[in-house]
Amino acid sequence: MSPFADRLDAAVRRCRTPVLVGIDPRAESLPAGFLANPSAADWMETASAYERFCRELIDVVAPLVPAVKPQAAFFEQLGPAGMSVLARVIAYAQEKGLLVIFDGKRNDIGSTATAYAQGILGAGACGRSAWGADALTVSPYLGDDSLQPFIDVATQRDAGVYVLVKTSNPGGRMLQDLAADGRPIYRHVAEYVERQAAATAAACGYGAVGAVVGATYPAQLAELRAAMPHTLFLVPGFGSQGGTARDVAAAFDANGGGAVVNNSRGIIFAHAKKPYAERFGDARWQQAVEAATRDMIEQLRAETPAGRLF
């Protein structure tokens, strides 16, 4: 199997878009017909509805985008039933040709970090993990020795790791923007990530270690892209959190590569949002998903270097 960075680069170029669809199922937001009474449904009933919804969602987006990002918390919330569904959703997405980024923001020290990495990272017949994910999001705030096990397993299994560098939430600045040795902490993390990315660079020029950098901080996004030329970016914050195509333009390299831009609620629950609610509604929720995905593809094509993928 080729390295994760090369596989992602190839998938983005094949689809001609960097759109990443976040899979964040929520019982109260599912289209009508999935749960008779979301507030009264038990865990098993909700898990079953999530599985059907996620499969039907994947059927729509698989021909359009290179990757999906299931958020583990929404499945973990349902206990063992939800986790079983998550495993099947990951497998189904990969059967449909999608790369899967497991959004778990895991980390710990020593053997515990190794266990997380070995359990989650690795797809395909060679080096497949129990979860089978192509990549995983991790937190850096336990230090470099907590990240090394993830990097080691990722490189051994042709997987990827996305380290939280500058997150999209407003509260992220509490720690990430603190000055240390004259620079914000996020710059120290970025320098570490870039060194690891350069050391693991694949044929496409990007490494196994990427960075999560939010669309809601466009100035820092531009700053970090300049400082991290070998680092793949995962950019959250587009759509429901307020990020626009113009805000994420700096995430890309000159050829439109180097980043994927996540949109979760704005796509998967488009049936309940303007302008799609009026056009489609619950009964045609899959058409709403397709329309929202195509609209995002077009916005990124028109306003960012991703247009060069065309």
C-alpha positions as CSV (number, residue, x, y, z in Angstrom):
1,M,0.0,0.0,0.0
2,S,1.3,3.5,-0.8
3,P,1.7,6.1,2.0
4,F,-1.3,7.9,3.3
5,A,-0.2,11.3,1.9
6,D,0.1,9.8,-1.6
7,R,-3.2,8.1,-1.4
8,L,-5.0,11.2,-0.2
9,D,-3.3,13.3,-2.9
10,A,-4.4,10.8,-5.5
11,A,-7.9,10.7,-4.2
12,V,-8.2,14.5,-4.1
13,R,-7.0,14.7,-7.7
14,R,-9.2,11.9,-8.9
15,C,-12.3,13.6,-7.4
16,R,-10.9,17.1,-8.3
17,T,-12.0,18.4,-4.9
18,P,-10.6,18.7,-1.3
19,V,-14.0,18.4,0.3
20,L,-14.0,16.2,3.4
21,V,-17.5,15.1,4.7
22,G,-17.7,14.9,8.5
23,I,-20.0,12.1,9.7
24,D,-21.5,13.4,12.9
25,P,-24.9,11.6,13.4
26,R,-27.3,13.2,15.9
27,A,-30.6,11.6,16.7
28,E,-32.5,14.9,16.9
29,S,-31.2,16.0,13.5
30,L,-31.9,12.9,11.4
31,P,-34.5,13.3,8.6
32,A,-38.0,12.2,9.4
33,G,-38.5,8.4,9.2
34,F,-35.3,7.3,10.8
35,L,-36.5,7.5,14.4
36,A,-40.2,7.7,15.4
37,N,-39.3,9.5,18.6
38,P,-35.7,10.5,18.9
39,S,-36.0,11.6,22.5
40,A,-37.5,8.2,23.5
41,A,-35.4,5.9,21.4
42,D,-33.1,3.5,23.2
43,W,-29.4,3.0,22.3
44,M,-30.0,0.0,20.0
45,E,-32.7,1.7,18.1
46,T,-30.7,4.9,17.7
47,A,-27.6,2.9,16.6
48,S,-29.6,1.1,14.0
49,A,-30.9,4.5,12.7
50,Y,-27.3,5.9,12.6
51,E,-26.1,2.9,10.6
52,R,-28.8,3.3,8.0
53,F,-28.3,7.0,7.8
54,C,-24.5,6.8,7.5
55,R,-24.7,4.1,4.8
56,E,-27.2,6.1,2.7
57,L,-25.1,9.3,3.3
58,I,-22.0,7.5,2.1
59,D,-23.8,6.2,-1.0
60,V,-24.4,9.9,-2.0
61,V,-21.0,11.4,-1.3
62,A,-18.7,8.5,-2.3
63,P,-18.7,9.4,-6.0
64,L,-18.0,13.1,-5.2
65,V,-15.4,13.4,-2.5
66,P,-12.1,11.7,-1.5
67,A,-12.6,11.1,2.2
68,V,-15.0,11.1,5.1
69,K,-14.4,11.9,8.8
70,P,-16.6,10.0,11.3
71,Q,-16.6,11.7,14.7
72,A,-16.2,8.9,17.2
73,A,-18.0,10.7,20.0
74,F,-21.4,10.5,18.4
75,F,-21.1,6.7,18.1
76,E,-19.4,6.3,21.6
77,Q,-22.4,8.1,23.0
78,L,-24.5,5.0,22.3
79,G,-22.1,2.6,24.0
80,P,-21.2,-0.8,22.5
81,A,-24.0,-0.6,19.9
82,G,-22.8,2.7,18.6
83,M,-19.2,1.5,18.4
84,S,-20.2,-1.5,16.4
85,V,-21.9,0.8,14.0
86,L,-18.8,3.0,13.8
87,A,-16.7,-0.1,12.8
88,R,-19.2,-1.0,10.1
89,V,-19.5,2.6,8.8
90,I,-15.7,2.8,8.5
91,A,-15.6,-0.5,6.5
92,Y,-18.5,0.5,4.3
93,A,-16.9,3.9,3.5
94,Q,-13.7,2.1,2.4
95,E,-15.7,-0.4,0.4
96,K,-17.1,2.6,-1.5
97,G,-13.6,3.9,-2.2
98,L,-13.3,6.6,0.4
99,L,-10.4,7.3,2.8
100,V,-11.5,7.4,6.4
101,I,-10.1,9.9,9.0
102,F,-11.1,8.7,12.5
103,D,-11.8,11.8,14.4
104,G,-11.1,10.8,18.0
105,K,-8.5,13.3,19.1
106,R,-6.7,10.6,21.1
107,N,-3.6,10.7,23.1
108,D,-1.8,9.4,26.2
109,I,1.7,8.4,27.2
110,G,3.9,5.4,26.6
111,S,2.2,2.1,26.0
112,T,-1.3,3.6,26.2
113,A,-0.5,5.9,23.2
114,T,0.8,2.8,21.4
115,A,-2.4,0.9,22.1
116,Y,-4.5,3.7,20.7
117,A,-2.3,3.9,17.6
118,Q,-2.2,0.2,17.0
119,G,-6.0,-0.2,17.6
120,I,-7.1,2.6,15.2
121,L,-4.4,3.2,12.5
122,G,-4.0,0.9,9.5
123,A,-6.3,0.0,6.6
124,G,-5.9,-2.7,4.0
125,A,-4.7,-6.3,4.2
126,C,-1.2,-5.3,5.3
127,G,-1.0,-3.9,8.8
128,R,-4.8,-3.4,9.2
129,S,-5.9,-2.4,12.7
130,A,-9.0,-3.4,14.6
131,W,-10.7,-0.1,13.5
132,G,-9.0,0.0,10.1
133,A,-8.8,3.8,9.8
134,D,-6.6,5.5,7.3
135,A,-5.8,8.4,9.6
136,L,-6.5,9.7,13.1
137,T,-6.7,13.1,14.8
138,V,-4.5,13.4,18.0
139,S,-3.8,16.0,20.7
140,P,-0.2,17.3,21.2
141,Y,-0.5,18.5,24.7
142,L,1.1,15.6,26.4
143,G,4.3,16.3,24.5
144,D,6.5,14.7,21.9
145,D,6.9,11.3,23.6
146,S,3.1,10.9,23.5
147,L,3.0,11.6,19.7
148,Q,5.9,9.4,18.7
149,P,3.9,6.1,19.1
150,F,1.3,7.4,16.7
151,I,3.9,8.5,14.2
152,D,5.7,5.2,14.4
153,V,2.6,3.2,13.8
154,A,1.4,5.5,11.0
155,T,4.6,5.2,9.1
156,Q,4.7,1.4,9.6
157,R,1.2,1.0,8.3
158,D,1.0,3.7,5.6
159,A,-1.5,5.7,7.7
160,G,-1.7,9.3,8.7
161,V,-1.9,11.4,11.9
162,Y,-3.4,14.9,12.1
163,V,-2.1,16.8,15.1
164,L,-4.2,19.6,16.6
165,V,-2.3,22.8,15.9
166,K,-4.7,25.7,15.6
167,T,-8.2,24.6,16.2
168,S,-11.4,26.2,15.0
169,N,-13.2,26.7,18.3
170,P,-13.0,30.2,20.0
171,G,-11.7,28.7,23.3
172,G,-8.7,27.2,21.6
173,R,-6.8,30.5,22.0
174,M,-6.7,30.0,25.8
175,L,-3.7,27.7,25.4
176,Q,-2.7,27.7,21.7
177,D,-2.1,31.5,21.6
178,L,-0.1,31.7,24.8
179,A,3.3,33.1,24.3
180,A,6.3,30.9,25.0
181,D,9.8,32.0,24.1
182,G,8.4,34.9,22.2
183,R,6.1,32.8,20.0
184,P,2.6,31.4,20.5
185,I,2.4,27.7,21.5
186,Y,0.7,26.8,18.3
187,R,3.8,27.8,16.4
188,H,5.9,25.5,18.6
189,V,3.6,22.7,17.9
190,A,3.6,23.6,14.2
191,E,7.4,23.4,14.0
192,Y,7.4,20.0,15.6
193,V,4.7,18.7,13.2
194,E,6.5,20.2,10.2
195,R,9.8,18.4,11.2
196,Q,7.9,15.1,11.4
197,A,6.1,15.7,8.1
198,A,9.3,16.5,6.3
199,A,11.0,13.3,7.8
200,T,8.1,11.1,6.5
201,A,7.5,12.9,3.2
202,A,6.1,10.7,0.4
203,A,6.3,11.2,-3.3
204,C,3.7,13.9,-3.3
205,G,5.9,16.0,-1.0
206,Y,3.7,15.7,2.1
207,G,4.3,13.5,5.1
208,A,2.4,11.1,7.3
209,V,2.0,13.8,10.0
210,G,-0.6,16.5,9.3
211,A,-2.1,19.4,11.1
212,V,-5.6,20.4,12.1
213,V,-5.8,24.1,11.4
214,G,-9.2,25.9,11.6
215,A,-11.0,27.9,8.9
216,T,-12.1,30.4,11.5
217,Y,-8.5,31.8,11.8
218,P,-7.6,32.6,8.2
219,A,-4.6,34.8,9.0
220,Q,-3.0,32.0,11.1
221,L,-4.0,29.5,8.4
222,A,-1.9,31.5,5.9
223,E,0.9,31.9,8.4
224,L,1.0,28.1,9.1
225,R,0.9,27.1,5.5
226,A,4.0,29.2,4.8
227,A,5.7,27.6,7.8
228,M,4.6,24.0,7.1
229,P,5.3,23.2,3.4
230,H,5.4,19.4,4.0
231,T,2.4,19.2,6.2
232,L,-1.1,18.1,5.1
233,F,-3.8,20.3,6.6
234,L,-7.2,19.1,7.8
235,V,-9.3,22.3,8.0
236,P,-12.4,22.3,10.1
237,G,-14.8,25.2,10.7
238,F,-16.2,25.5,7.2
239,G,-20.0,26.2,7.0
240,S,-21.8,25.9,10.3
241,Q,-18.9,27.4,12.3
242,G,-18.7,30.3,10.0
243,G,-15.7,29.5,7.8
244,T,-16.0,30.3,4.0
245,A,-14.2,29.3,0.9
246,R,-12.3,32.5,0.9
247,D,-11.2,31.9,4.5
248,V,-9.6,28.5,3.6
249,A,-7.9,29.6,0.4
250,A,-4.5,29.9,2.1
251,A,-4.6,26.2,3.3
252,F,-3.6,25.0,-0.2
253,D,-0.4,24.9,-2.1
254,A,0.0,26.6,-5.5
255,N,-1.4,23.6,-7.3
256,G,-4.5,23.2,-5.1
257,G,-3.2,20.4,-3.0
258,G,-2.0,20.0,0.6
259,A,-5.4,20.3,2.4
260,V,-8.8,18.8,2.9
261,V,-11.7,21.0,4.1
262,N,-14.2,19.5,6.4
263,N,-18.0,20.2,6.4
264,S,-20.2,18.1,8.7
265,R,-23.6,19.5,9.6
266,G,-23.7,21.8,6.6
267,I,-23.7,18.7,4.3
268,I,-25.2,15.8,6.2
269,F,-28.1,17.8,7.6
270,A,-28.6,20.1,4.6
271,H,-32.2,19.0,4.3
272,A,-33.0,21.2,7.4
273,K,-30.9,24.2,6.3
274,K,-31.4,27.1,3.9
275,P,-31.6,27.0,0.9
276,Y,-32.0,23.2,0.8
277,A,-34.9,22.8,3.2
278,E,-37.2,24.6,0.8
279,R,-36.0,22.7,-2.2
280,F,-35.8,19.2,-0.7
281,G,-36.9,18.8,2.9
282,D,-36.8,15.5,4.8
283,A,-38.3,13.4,2.1
284,R,-35.4,14.1,-0.3
285,W,-32.6,14.5,2.2
286,Q,-30.1,12.6,0.0
287,Q,-30.7,15.1,-2.8
288,A,-30.1,17.9,-0.3
289,V,-26.8,16.2,0.7
290,E,-25.7,16.0,-2.9
291,A,-26.6,19.6,-3.7
292,A,-24.8,20.9,-0.6
293,T,-21.7,18.8,-1.4
294,R,-21.7,20.0,-5.1
295,D,-22.2,23.6,-3.9
296,M,-19.2,23.4,-1.6
297,I,-17.1,21.8,-4.3
298,E,-18.0,24.7,-6.6
299,Q,-17.2,27.3,-3.9
300,L,-13.8,25.9,-3.3
301,R,-13.2,25.6,-7.0
302,A,-14.1,29.3,-7.6
303,E,-12.4,30.9,-4.6
304,T,-9.3,28.8,-3.7
305,P,-6.4,27.3,-5.5
306,A,-8.3,24.0,-5.4
307,G,-9.8,25.3,-8.7
308,R,-6.6,24.2,-10.3
309,L,-7.5,20.6,-9.7
310,F,-10.0,21.1,-12.5
